Amino acid sequence: MPELSSQFLGSQLLALLAFIAGISAFQLKRRQPMLVCWCISAALNASHFVVLGQLAAGLFVGFTAIRFLVAAYYPRPQLMWLFLFLSTVLLGLSYQTPLQCLPFLAAVVGTIGSFQQKVLLVRSCMAVGACAWICHNVIVGSPMAVMMELAFLASNAIGFLRQRKKMVAA
């Protein structure tokens, strides 16, 4: 268990704010507002990782915030490939331990999902990314980030099932 320093508590407060923004995003029905809320959540989550001293994770999540914002307004497939390439470059430049492969995996599936037009496909990709982040956050010892990703996964599943039910009924 990490020491309960003011730095750790501050990081957990940032994760809590990211949690609130992210959980709100999962309940939105339209793609663009969902991605904008995820941008806000990712920016707060990136700050949380930087405060925890997890710079590589902070860079990946910060990059994710930018990707969400770009994808919300410019969902062009060419940009997806650019972000996949840039994620790979980021991994190459920041790689120090195998732990950094988890944020990279989350970035890759999140990038693919962000540029999809079908909300159910976006949600499916985000679920895979959340699983990678859960593993990462357990290893780095961020209980709020673990709870956040578990809640994101559950909220995403509820939103997915709600939309799927509407599609079947239509």
Backbone hydrogen bonds, N-H to C=O, Kabsch-Sander energy under -0.5 kcal/mol:
donor,donor_aa,acceptor,acceptor_aa,energy
5,S,3,E,-1.9
9,L,5,S,-2.6
10,G,6,S,-2.4
11,S,7,Q,-2.2
12,Q,8,F,-2.1
13,L,9,L,-1.9
14,L,10,G,-2.2
15,A,11,S,-2.1
16,L,12,Q,-2.1
17,L,13,L,-2.2
18,A,14,L,-2.3
19,F,15,A,-2.4
20,I,16,L,-2.2
21,A,17,L,-2.2
22,G,18,A,-2.8
23,I,19,F,-2.8
24,S,20,I,-1.7
25,A,21,A,-1.7
26,F,22,G,-1.8
27,Q,23,I,-0.6
27,Q,24,S,-1.0
28,L,25,A,-1.6
34,M,30,R,-1.6
35,L,31,R,-2.4
36,V,32,Q,-2.1
37,C,33,P,-2.3
38,W,34,M,-2.1
39,C,35,L,-1.8
40,I,36,V,-1.9
41,S,37,C,-2.5
42,A,38,W,-2.9
43,A,39,C,-2.4
44,L,40,I,-2.1
45,N,41,S,-2.5
46,A,42,A,-2.8
47,S,43,A,-1.8
48,H,44,L,-1.9
49,F,45,N,-2.1
50,V,46,A,-2.2
51,V,47,S,-2.4
52,L,48,H,-1.7
53,G,49,F,-0.5
53,G,50,V,-1.3
54,Q,49,F,-2.8
55,L,53,G,-1.0
58,G,54,Q,-2.4
59,L,55,L,-2.7
60,F,56,A,-2.4
61,V,57,A,-2.6
62,G,58,G,-2.5
63,F,59,L,-2.6
64,T,60,F,-1.9
65,A,61,V,-2.0
66,I,62,G,-1.7
67,R,63,F,-2.4
68,F,64,T,-2.8
69,L,65,A,-2.0
70,V,66,I,-2.6
71,A,67,R,-3.0
72,A,68,F,-2.0
73,Y,69,L,-1.2
73,Y,70,V,-0.6
74,Y,70,V,-3.0
76,R,74,Y,-2.4
79,L,76,R,-0.9
80,M,76,R,-1.3
81,W,77,P,-1.8
82,L,78,Q,-1.9
83,F,79,L,-2.7
84,L,80,M,-2.3
85,F,81,W,-2.3
86,L,82,L,-2.8
87,S,83,F,-2.2
88,T,84,L,-1.9
89,V,85,F,-2.3
90,L,86,L,-2.7
91,L,87,S,-2.3
92,G,88,T,-2.4
93,L,89,V,-2.5
94,S,90,L,-2.1
95,Y,91,L,-1.8
100,Q,97,T,-1.7
101,C,98,P,-2.1
102,L,99,L,-1.4
104,F,100,Q,-1.4
105,L,101,C,-2.6
106,A,102,L,-2.5
107,A,103,P,-2.5
108,V,104,F,-2.5
109,V,105,L,-2.4
110,G,106,A,-2.2
111,T,107,A,-2.3
112,I,108,V,-2.3
113,G,109,V,-2.4
114,S,110,G,-2.7
115,F,111,T,-1.2
116,Q,113,G,-1.7
119,V,117,Q,-0.5
121,L,118,K,-0.6
122,V,118,K,-2.1
123,R,119,V,-2.8
124,S,120,L,-2.0
125,C,121,L,-2.2
126,M,122,V,-2.2
127,A,123,R,-1.8
128,V,124,S,-1.6
129,G,125,C,-2.2
130,A,126,M,-2.5
131,C,127,A,-1.8
132,A,128,V,-1.7
133,W,129,G,-2.3
134,I,130,A,-2.5
135,C,131,C,-1.9
136,H,132,A,-2.2
137,N,133,W,-3.2
138,V,134,I,-2.1
139,I,135,C,-1.9
140,V,136,H,-2.3
141,G,137,N,-0.9
142,S,137,N,-2.3
146,V,142,S,-2.1
147,M,143,P,-2.6
148,M,144,M,-2.6
149,E,145,A,-2.4
150,L,146,V,-2.4
151,A,147,M,-2.6
152,F,148,M,-2.7
153,L,149,E,-2.5
154,A,150,L,-2.4
155,S,151,A,-3.3
156,N,152,F,-2.9
157,A,153,L,-2.1
158,I,154,A,-2.2
159,G,155,S,-2.7
160,F,156,N,-2.9
161,L,157,A,-2.8
162,R,158,I,-2.6
163,Q,159,G,-2.4
164,R,160,F,-2.7
165,K,161,L,-2.5
166,K,162,R,-1.7
167,M,163,Q,-2.1
168,V,164,R,-2.3
169,A,165,K,-2.2
170,A,166,K,-1.4
